[in-house]
Amino acid sequence: MSTYQAHKSRCQNYHSEHTEKAKPFGTFGKAKCFQLLRNRKGQAAIEFIVLLVILFSVFMVYTISTRTKIDEIREKKEIILLDDVVRMSQQEILLAIKVEDGYHRVFELPESLEGINYTIGITGTAILANTEKHESAVIIPLVNGTLKKGENIITKENGVVKIE
C-alpha cells in the first residue's frame, strides 16, 4: 500500500468514526474546539493591537502636521506685527514732515508684540525693528531723535522733525 493510500484510509476511518457519534462541538471534539476559540481570541487581540497602532500613527501624523501649521502661522503673525509697528512709525514721521511747523503729537509703541519681545530704532534714514527671528526696515526722511517702546513725542519746528 502506498503512502497516499494509507493516509486516505486513515482519514476515512477517522471521518467514519466521528460522523457516527454526534458530538456537541462538531467533528473536532472539545479540545480542538477550545483550541480554535483560543486562536480566534488571540487573532482578535492581535488585530485590535494592529488597529490601535494604526490609529495612534494617524493621530501622531495629524498632531505633527497641525503643530507645524501652527508654528508657520505664529511666524507669519510675528512678521505682520513687526511690520505693522514699523509702518505705523513711518506714517507718524511722514505725517510730521508734511504738516506745518508747530506740529506736536504723542504716539505709543507697544512694549511687546503680543508677548514677543522686539527692538526698534532709527538708523540714518531707516526705521529698523527686529525680534529674535525677524527684521523689518523702512526708509524715512532724515529726522532727529529715535523711536522707543512706549510713549514717543514727535514735533516739527523750523522745518525739522524731532522724536523724543
C-alpha positions as CSV (number, residue, x, y, z in Angstrom):
1,M,0.0,0.0,0.0
2,S,1.4,3.4,-1.0
3,T,1.7,6.3,1.4
4,Y,-1.1,8.2,-0.2
5,Q,-3.5,5.3,0.1
6,A,-2.5,4.7,3.8
7,H,-3.2,8.4,4.5
8,K,-6.5,8.3,2.7
9,S,-7.5,5.2,4.6
10,R,-6.7,6.8,8.0
11,C,-8.8,9.9,7.0
12,Q,-11.7,7.8,6.0
13,N,-11.6,5.8,9.2
14,Y,-11.4,9.0,11.3
15,H,-14.3,10.5,9.4
16,S,-16.5,7.5,9.7
17,E,-15.8,7.1,13.5
18,H,-16.6,10.8,14.2
19,T,-19.6,11.2,12.0
20,E,-21.4,8.2,13.5
21,K,-21.2,9.7,17.0
22,A,-22.7,13.1,17.1
23,K,-20.5,15.3,19.3
24,P,-21.8,18.6,20.6
25,F,-18.7,20.5,19.4
26,G,-18.8,19.2,15.9
27,T,-16.3,16.8,14.4
28,F,-13.3,18.2,16.2
29,G,-14.2,17.4,19.8
30,K,-13.9,19.7,22.9
31,A,-10.2,20.1,22.9
32,K,-9.9,21.0,19.2
33,C,-12.9,23.4,19.6
34,F,-11.3,25.1,22.6
35,Q,-8.0,25.5,20.7
36,L,-9.8,27.1,17.8
37,L,-11.6,29.5,20.1
38,R,-8.4,30.4,21.8
39,N,-6.7,31.0,18.5
40,R,-9.6,33.3,17.4
41,K,-9.3,35.3,20.6
42,G,-5.6,35.6,20.1
43,Q,-6.1,36.7,16.5
44,A,-8.7,39.3,17.7
45,A,-6.3,40.6,20.2
46,I,-3.6,41.0,17.6
47,E,-6.0,42.7,15.2
48,F,-7.0,45.0,17.9
49,I,-3.4,45.9,18.7
50,V,-2.7,46.5,15.0
51,L,-5.7,48.7,14.8
52,L,-4.5,50.7,17.8
53,V,-1.1,51.1,16.3
54,I,-2.6,52.4,13.0
55,L,-4.9,54.8,14.9
56,F,-2.0,56.0,17.0
57,S,0.1,56.5,13.9
58,V,-2.6,58.5,12.2
59,F,-3.1,60.6,15.3
60,M,0.7,61.3,15.5
61,V,0.9,62.4,11.9
62,Y,-2.1,64.7,12.4
63,T,-0.6,66.2,15.6
64,I,2.8,66.8,13.9
65,S,1.3,68.4,10.8
66,T,-1.0,70.5,13.0
67,R,1.9,71.6,15.1
68,T,3.9,72.5,12.0
69,K,1.0,74.6,10.6
70,I,0.6,76.4,14.0
71,D,4.3,77.3,14.0
72,E,4.0,78.7,10.5
73,I,1.1,80.8,11.5
74,R,2.9,82.1,14.5
75,E,5.9,83.0,12.3
76,K,3.7,84.9,9.9
77,K,1.9,86.7,12.7
78,E,5.2,87.8,14.2
79,I,6.3,89.2,10.8
80,I,3.0,91.0,10.4
81,L,3.1,92.6,13.9
82,L,6.7,93.7,13.4
83,D,5.9,95.2,10.0
84,D,2.8,97.0,11.5
85,V,4.9,98.7,14.2
86,V,7.4,99.8,11.6
87,R,4.8,101.1,9.2
88,M,2.9,102.9,11.9
89,S,6.1,104.7,13.0
90,Q,6.9,105.5,9.4
91,Q,3.4,107.1,8.9
92,E,3.8,109.2,12.0
93,I,7.1,110.6,10.7
94,L,5.8,111.2,7.2
95,L,2.8,113.0,8.6
96,A,5.0,115.2,10.7
97,I,7.1,116.1,7.7
98,K,4.0,117.1,5.6
99,V,2.4,119.4,8.2
100,E,3.3,123.0,9.2
101,D,5.7,124.0,11.9
102,G,4.4,123.7,15.4
103,Y,3.2,120.1,14.9
104,H,3.2,118.1,18.2
105,R,1.8,114.6,18.6
106,V,2.2,111.8,21.2
107,F,2.0,108.2,20.0
108,E,2.8,104.9,21.6
109,L,4.6,101.9,20.5
110,P,3.7,98.6,22.3
111,E,6.1,97.2,24.9
112,S,5.8,93.8,23.2
113,L,4.2,92.3,20.1
114,E,1.6,90.1,21.8
115,G,4.2,88.7,24.1
116,I,7.1,88.8,21.6
117,N,10.0,91.0,22.6
118,Y,11.3,93.4,19.9
119,T,13.6,96.3,19.5
120,I,13.0,99.4,17.4
121,G,15.1,102.4,16.5
122,I,16.1,104.9,13.7
123,T,19.4,104.4,12.0
124,G,20.2,107.2,9.5
125,T,17.2,107.3,7.2
126,A,15.7,103.9,8.1
127,I,13.4,102.6,10.9
128,L,14.7,99.2,12.0
129,A,12.8,96.8,14.2
130,N,13.7,93.2,14.9
131,T,12.8,90.2,17.0
132,E,14.9,87.1,17.7
133,K,13.9,85.7,14.3
134,H,12.8,88.5,12.1
135,E,13.8,92.0,11.0
136,S,11.8,94.8,9.3
137,A,13.0,98.1,7.9
138,V,11.6,101.0,6.0
139,I,13.1,104.2,4.6
140,I,12.2,107.6,6.0
141,P,13.4,111.1,5.6
142,L,16.1,112.3,8.0
143,V,14.8,113.1,11.5
144,N,16.3,113.9,14.8
145,G,15.9,111.5,17.7
146,T,15.0,107.9,17.8
147,L,12.0,105.7,18.5
148,K,11.4,103.7,21.6
149,K,8.9,101.4,23.1
150,G,6.2,103.2,25.0
151,E,5.5,106.9,24.6
152,N,7.1,108.9,21.7
153,I,6.7,112.6,21.2
154,I,7.1,113.8,17.6
155,T,7.3,117.6,16.9
156,K,8.1,119.8,13.9
157,E,9.8,123.1,14.5
158,N,11.7,125.2,11.9
159,G,11.1,122.5,9.3
160,V,12.9,119.9,11.4
161,V,11.2,116.8,12.7
162,K,12.2,115.6,16.1
163,I,11.3,112.5,18.0
164,E,11.7,112.3,21.8
